């Protein structure tokens, strides 16, 4: 049985997203740092009814043994980069319904500052903001840039993040009663102080006390996103996230992750449908099957094993650049990016070599389903994925980097998805949470753990 899918677009504010593609004429190497480029993309997506534009982000960059490899700078491998959060207000002003999801870490940031930024953005966007919660990305580099001590283990960062989220939710949901903002000039009362409830939380990692200074916005809390399919990552998502991003590369494995996330959500006292799961998908589509496969081959020719090794090390902290390609990798552990490692080195699977891992990573990286073909081919495969995994939506990943790939999906694929019952229009100007979860008022669900902070 099919259901209408949510649709987002994955981007990063650097010359390439993943493997270097900035040199290609369809890339964004000449305009990735231009506001007009992002305005153009946002208008395209908004006009098509796409639900949100998702900005992955990190303070760090790929390093090997603490240094910036020459290839990172020379090839523009997720370097240089700008801060997407500062762009959101400009994009919101140019659009009516498109949501914006911004990545922010729980490691180097502080809860009050994070809560203040996202609450402000929810005001500026009229309720169209989401937070992609990450516990670490290029973490060793980020720690050095900020002069911080070691951020701890993979699972330990998730433990601290639970506490970080709770403190943010206490600020968003618990301080202001719904009618605390009075704005009564005749009585000279702007805010009723009796309807403000100070926070006082003392935790192991994070503490905060006092009144949250930002009045309630349309959503109060941003829509909470989380990506990561490690065991601890799925447990974190089941407790906190409203939208979970997975990078399914097979229907079977993606379906297992969807079922597990929903089962864990129920164990946390939530409804299984409270958590919407979206899978990444790189779509290469053209009017004919032959054209699409030729375009995909052209894209893959831009990918090199050298770049793959550098990016793999940046994501995982595991340096494969100096190893014999024939070396077998029986097990790799990392406190930086275990989800990605588990994709290529799996218990019970044939033991891969260094060459196997890097070649697989070269063409798939940390992406989701790779879908290539004519419009009919693509629509058929998307339907198979939707039915076989029970995902709630897709996160479209870039190809060469420019806007053309998204325009092709909008023009060639969305009409066919509509015919199959997989795409439907949503009310213009509605809050992002309403678009994604169906809630009428844009507020956090009563079954979400954050609701317990309400006065």
N, C-alpha and C positions, 0 to 999 in steps of 0.2 A: 504494500500500500504506500503510495507516495504522499508527501506533504510538501507545502511550499518551503523552500530553503531560504535561510538568511544568507546574505552575501557581503563579504568584506574584501578589501584589497590590502595586501601587505606591501609596505614600503620602508625604506631607510633613507635618511638624508645624507647620502654619500654618493660618490660617482657611480658605484655599482652596488647591486644588492646580491651578496654572495660572490660567486665567481666573477672576475673582472669582465665586463661587457662594455665599458665606457668608450672603447675605441670604435665600436660599430656605429654606422650611420643611424641606426634605430635606437642607440643608447641615449643616456642623459648626461654624458660627460661634460657637455658644454653648458648645461643649464640646470644641473642638480641644485645649485646654490642660488637659483633665481626664484623669487616669490611668484613670478608670473607662471613658471612651470607648474608649481603646485596649485595655483589658482586654476589653471587650465585643466589639470587632472581632476581637481575637486568638482569643477563645474560639469565635466563629463560624467562623473560618477553620480552626482546629485541628479542630473537630468535623467539618468537611466534608472533611478530608484535604488541604487546600491545602498546598503545599510550603513557602512562605515568605512573610513580610511584608517588603516592601522599602521602606526609608526613604531617599528622596532627601534631600539636605541640602546646605547651603552656609552659610558664615559671612557671605556677602554678601547683597545684595538688589538689586532693579533700580534702576539709576541712569541718569541722562542727564547727560553732561558733569560727572560727579563729584558730582552732587547727587541727593538723594532727591526725586523728583517728588511733588507733592501727591497725585496720583492713587494712588500706591503706598500711602501712609498712609491716605488716605480710603477707598479701595476694598478694602483688605486684600489687595493683590497680593503674595503670597509674603512678607508682612510683617504683623505681627511673626512671630517663629519661636522655637521651643525646640529644645534639643539632644536628638535621639532616642536617642543612645547611652546616656544616663543612665536611660532607661526600660526597657531591654531585660531587665534582671534581674527586674523586676516582672512583665513579660509572660511571661517564661520560666517563672516560678513558677506561673502560671495556665494553662499549656498543657503538652501532653505531646509533641507531634511537630512543631509548627509551627516552621520555621526563621526567623531574623531576619537580614536583610542591611542593613548600615548603611554609609552613604557617608562616606568620609574622604579628604581631599585629600593629594596628595604635594607640594604647594607650601608651605603654611604649617606643616605638621606635621613631626615628626622621626621617623626610622625606629624608633629604640628605643622611644619613647613609643607609637607606633602599634602596634608588635609587642606591647608589654606589655598595652595595652588589649584587643586582640583575643584574645590568648591567655587573658587573665583572663575575658573574656566566653565563650570556648569552655568554660572550666571551669564558669562559672555557668549556662550553658544546656545542659550535658551534650552538647556537640558539635553545637549547632544554630546556629552563627554564620557569617556571610559578610561579606566586605568588598567594597563597591562602590568601586573605585579610580577617582578622578577626578584630573585634572591641573589643573583650574581651573574654577571656576563663580563668576560675578560677580567675576571675578578682579581687575579694577582696583579695585573697591570693597574686596575682601578685603585687597589689598595696603595700601590706605590705612588700613584699620581696624587692621592689625597693624603699621603703620609699616615696611613692607618695601620694598625696592627693586623695580623692575619685574621681574615673574616671567618675562619673556622671551617668545619666540615660541610659537605653538601647537605646532609640531613640536619645538622645543627643550625644552618642558616634558615631552613624552613621553620624550625622551632621558634627562632627569634622573629621570623616574619609573621607567624600567627599572632604574636604579641603586638607587633607593629600595626597589623590590620585592626586588631581590637581597639587600639588607642585611637586610630583614625576614625573608626566607626563610632566610638564614644563621642568624639567631637562633632561629627556630622549629624548623628541621629539623636544624641542624648542631651544636648545643651539647650537648644531652642524649642520651646513649645510652638505648635503650629501658628498660634495667634500672638506670639511674643512681639512681632514687628508691628507696631501700632501706627506710626506716622500720623499722629493726631496733632496738627498744628494749633488747634484751638486750645488744647490742654497742655501744649508744649511737652508732649510725651512721644518720643520717637520709638523707644523700646521699653516694654514693661519689664522692669528688673525682677519682678516676682515670678516671671515665666522663663527665667534663665537658670539653668542648673549646672553649676561648675563641675568639671571633671576632676577626679582625684584618683589616679591610678598609679600604683607603684609596682613595677614589674622587675623581672630578672634582667631584662635587656633594655626596656624602655619605660620611662615614667613621664607623667604629665599631669599638671594641675592647673585649673583655672577655666575661664569662660572662652569658648571659641568665638572669635570676633567676626566671622563671616556669617551673615544671616542665611537662612535656608534658601536654597536654590530650587529649581524645578524638580530635580531628582534627589536633592540633598546629598546622597552618596553617588559618586560616579558608578557606572556599570563596571563591575569587577571582573577583569579578564585574567586568565592565567594560562601559561603554556609550559609544558613539561610533562613527560609521561613516565618518568621514573616512579618507582613505588611510592616514595615519599612525596613526589610532586603530585601524584594523583590523589593522595590523601589530603594534601593541602588544598587542592582544587575542590574536592568534595566538601570540605569544611567552609571554604571562603568564596569560591568563584561562582559567578553567575554564567559566564561564558568560558569554556575551556577550549583551547586550541591544541589540536593534536596534529602530528605530521604522519598520517597514515600512508604507508606505501604498499599495503595489501589490504584487501577487504576483510580478510579473516582477523588480522592483527588489530586493525582499526576497530572492528566490531567488538573485540575483546576489551579494548580500552574504553569504549563507550559504555559497555555494560558494567565494567568495574567502577568507573567514575560514578555512574548513577546509583549503583548498589551502595557505594560508600557514602554518597549523599544521603540516602535513606537512613543509613546507620547514624548519621549526624542529626537526624530528626527532620530532614528536609524531604520535600517531594521529589521523586526522581526527575520530574520534568522541570524542576527549578534550575537545573544545570543544563545549559544549552552547549552542545559540543559541535565545534566546527573543525573541519580538516583542511589542511593546506592542499592546494592543487595548482600545479603549473600547467596552464592550458596553452597549447600551440595549435591554433586553428587557422584554416584558410579555406577558400571556396571549394578546393578539391583536396582529396586525401594526399595526393602526390605533392601538391604544393606545401601542405602542412608538414609532411615528413622531411621535405627538402629544407624547410625553414628550421625545423628542429635540428637537423644535422648541421646546418650552418651555425646554430647556436652552440652546439656541443664542440665544434671546432675551436671555439674561443676558450674552452676550458683546458687547462694544462695540469699535469700531475704535480708540477712544482707549486702552482698556486693552491692546489687541493691540499698539499701537505702543510703549507703555511696556515691556511684557514683551519684545518683540522687541529693543528697545535693551538691556534688561538682560541677555539671553542672549548677544547678539552684539556689543555695543558700537557698533552701527550705529543712528544716530538718524534715523528717517524721519518724525518728528513735524512737522518744519517744511517738508517738501517738498510740492510740488503733487501731488495724487493721480494726475495724468495723466503724471507724469515716468516715463520709461522707465529701468529699471535694467539696464544692459548687463553690469555685473560689480561684485561687492562682495567685498572681501577682509577677513578679520578674524582676528586672533590669539586671539580670545576664544571664538567659536562658529561655526567654518566649517561644521561638519556641518549645522547648521540653515539657514545661508544657502544651501548647495548644494541643499537641498530645494526652494527657491523660485526660485533663479536658477541654471539649469543650462546648461552649455555645449551648444549645438546645439538647445536648446529655444526656442520663441518668446520674445521679449524681454518680460518682465512689466513692468507699471507698479507704482508705489508702492501704488496701490489694490489691484491684483491680489495683491501679496505680503501686505499687511495683512489682506485679506479671507480669503485662504487660511490665514494664520496664526491668524486669529480663530477659525475653526471647527476647525482641526486642530492648531494650535500645534506643539509638539515631540512630538506623540503618534503612536501607531501606527495600525493599522487601525481604522476607525470602523464598527462592526457594530451594526445596528439592525433589530429585527424580532421576530416571534414566537419562541418557543423552538425550533421546527423551523427557521425561517429562520436563526437564530443558529448552531445546531448545524451546519447545512448549510454556511454560510459558513466557519465555523471548520475544518471538514473540507477545504474547498477550499483554504484558506490552508495547512493542514498538509501536504496532498499536493503543492500547487503550489510551496511554498518549501522543504520538508524541514526546517522549524524543529522544535526539540525541545520547545517549550512556549510558553505565553502569559504575559504580565505584564498583569494586569487593571488598567486605569486608572480613576480615580474619575469619576463623573458629577457629581451635585450636591454630593457631598462626604461624605454620611453613609454608614451601613452598609447602607442599603436596597438599593442597586444590587448589592452583593456577595451579599446574601441572595437576591436574585432570580436571580442566576447559579447559586448553589448549589442553589436549589430547582427552577428551571425548566430549566436547561441541562445541568448535570452529569449527570443521569440519562440524557439523550439522548446525550451524549458517551460515556458508558459503553457504551451499546448499539452505538455505532459503533466501539468499540475504541480510543477516544481518551482514555479516563480509566480508571484502575485504582487500587485501594487499594494502599498501601505499608505495610511493617511499622511499627507504632507505636513511637515513641521512637527510631527509627534516626537516625544522624548525618545532617546536612543533605547532606554530600557523597555519602553512600550513596543518599539519596533522589534526587539529581539526576544522578549519574554512574553509579550502580550498583555502585560499589566496595564490597566486603563489610565492610571495616574502618574506613571513614571517612577513610583516609589519602590524601595527595596521590599521584597516579599516578606510577609509576616513570618514565614518559616525560615528566613535567613538568620543566622546567628546574630547579625548586627541589629536585628529588630529588638533584641532584649535590652538594648541601651535606651530605648525610647522612654520618655518620662510618662 
